[in-house]
Each structure stands twice: as C-alpha cells, then as structure tokens.
Amino acid sequence: MSTLETFPNSHQDRDYEIEITCPEFTCVCPRTGQPDFATICIKYVPDELCIELKSLKLYMFSYRDKGQFHESVTNAILDDIVAACRPRRAEIVGDFNVRGGIKTVVRATYSKTGEP
C-alpha cells in the first residue's frame, strides 16, 4: 500500500474544505475477481496537515489489485485519510458504477468533535 504524505496547513486559523475527486478509481470484487469502477470523492476540513496529491494518487492506484467490498474500500480510505492528516472533518463518497444491475453509493464520515 502506498503511503499518504502530508504538508503543513498554512491556514489553520480558519475552516475551509478541500474536495478531491478521483473519477477513475478501480478495485477488485473479492467474490468474483472482476474489476469495480468508481468515482471517489474526498472532502475534508484540514487541521494542521493537508494531504499531498501525488501520494494520494499513488495510494488510490494501489487499490487496483485489492479485493475489497465497496463498503470496506470507502471506510478504509476514510480511516487512512484521518490517520494521515487528522482533519477536523472528513467525508468519503464511493460512487460505484452499475454492475449486475446494482449501483452502490457508500458515504463514510468523520468529525474530530464526534459530531456529524
């Protein structure tokens, strides 16, 4: 798994939201071995650190060969973002393409204060 790198937030005095979209996310279905395609949207309000984008790209690409369910992938990305930069708030939305006539959208959220 690729490591998420960070850099200091130069505007810690205010809340602002960073939104990053990964429209070509790919992982593998653990049951069928077939690829799953999704758009992953990452939104977070940084505290002391921000996520460095090249490391995020490499991290996201590392899922291409991993067999994980949609719910697991979305929550794992949230856990890794929170561990890397300890944001004030974060939300990950995994918008997975239709497969077998079923579309899945998974939303996972985090708040440093425990509030949604």
C-alpha positions as CSV (number, residue, x, y, z in Angstrom):
1,M,0.0,0.0,0.0
2,S,1.3,3.4,-0.9
3,T,1.9,5.9,1.9
4,L,-0.1,9.1,2.2
5,E,2.1,12.1,2.6
6,T,1.2,15.4,4.1
7,F,2.3,19.0,4.3
8,P,1.6,21.8,6.9
9,N,-1.7,23.7,6.5
10,S,-0.8,27.3,6.1
11,H,-4.4,28.5,7.1
12,Q,-5.0,26.7,10.3
13,D,-6.9,29.8,11.6
14,R,-10.0,29.0,9.6
15,D,-12.2,26.2,8.4
16,Y,-12.1,25.6,4.7
17,E,-13.0,22.5,2.7
18,I,-10.8,20.6,0.3
19,E,-12.6,18.5,-2.2
20,I,-10.7,15.9,-4.3
21,T,-12.4,13.7,-7.0
22,C,-10.8,10.5,-8.2
23,P,-13.0,9.6,-11.3
24,E,-11.0,6.6,-12.4
25,F,-10.9,4.5,-9.1
26,T,-10.6,0.8,-9.6
27,C,-10.7,-2.1,-7.1
28,V,-11.5,-5.8,-7.4
29,C,-14.6,-7.7,-6.2
30,P,-13.4,-10.2,-3.6
31,R,-16.1,-12.7,-4.7
32,T,-15.8,-12.6,-8.5
33,G,-12.4,-11.2,-9.1
34,Q,-14.0,-8.7,-11.5
35,P,-13.0,-5.1,-11.5
36,D,-15.2,-2.5,-9.8
37,F,-15.0,1.1,-11.1
38,A,-16.0,4.1,-9.1
39,T,-15.7,7.8,-8.6
40,I,-14.3,8.5,-5.1
41,C,-14.9,12.0,-3.7
42,I,-12.8,13.1,-0.7
43,K,-13.9,16.1,1.2
44,Y,-12.1,17.3,4.3
45,V,-11.5,20.3,6.5
46,P,-7.8,20.3,7.4
47,D,-6.4,21.0,10.8
48,E,-2.6,21.1,11.0
49,L,-1.9,19.0,7.9
50,C,-3.1,18.6,4.3
51,I,-2.8,15.5,2.0
52,E,-0.2,15.8,-0.7
53,L,-1.8,15.0,-4.0
54,K,0.8,12.9,-5.8
55,S,1.0,10.5,-2.8
56,L,-2.9,10.4,-2.8
57,K,-2.8,9.4,-6.5
58,L,-0.4,6.6,-5.8
59,Y,-2.4,5.5,-2.8
60,M,-5.6,5.4,-4.8
61,F,-3.9,3.4,-7.6
62,S,-2.8,0.8,-5.0
63,Y,-6.4,-0.4,-4.7
64,R,-6.4,-1.7,-8.3
65,D,-5.3,-5.2,-7.3
66,K,-7.1,-5.3,-3.9
67,G,-10.1,-7.5,-3.4
68,Q,-12.5,-5.4,-1.1
69,F,-16.2,-4.8,-0.9
70,H,-17.4,-1.3,-1.7
71,E,-18.2,-0.6,1.9
72,S,-14.8,-1.7,3.1
73,V,-12.9,0.3,0.5
74,T,-14.8,3.5,1.3
75,N,-14.3,3.2,5.0
76,A,-10.6,2.2,4.6
77,I,-9.9,5.3,2.6
78,L,-11.6,7.4,5.3
79,D,-9.5,5.7,8.0
80,D,-6.3,6.3,6.1
81,I,-7.1,10.0,5.4
82,V,-7.9,10.5,9.1
83,A,-4.8,8.7,10.2
84,A,-2.6,10.7,7.8
85,C,-3.8,14.3,8.4
86,R,-6.1,14.2,11.4
87,P,-8.7,16.6,9.8
88,R,-11.4,18.5,11.6
89,R,-14.0,16.8,9.4
90,A,-13.9,14.3,6.5
91,E,-16.3,12.6,4.2
92,I,-15.6,10.0,1.6
93,V,-18.2,9.1,-1.0
94,G,-17.6,6.0,-3.1
95,D,-19.9,6.2,-6.2
96,F,-19.5,2.7,-7.8
97,N,-20.6,2.0,-11.3
98,V,-23.5,-0.3,-12.1
99,R,-22.6,-3.9,-12.0
100,G,-25.1,-6.7,-12.4
101,G,-27.9,-4.2,-12.4
102,I,-27.0,-2.8,-9.0
103,K,-25.5,0.6,-8.2
104,T,-23.8,1.4,-4.9
105,V,-23.0,4.7,-3.3
106,V,-21.2,4.5,0.1
107,R,-20.7,7.6,2.3
108,A,-18.4,7.5,5.3
109,T,-17.9,10.5,7.6
110,Y,-15.6,11.6,10.4
111,S,-15.6,14.5,12.8
112,K,-12.9,15.3,15.3
113,T,-15.5,16.5,17.7
114,G,-17.7,13.4,17.2
115,E,-20.5,15.5,15.6
116,P,-21.7,14.6,12.1
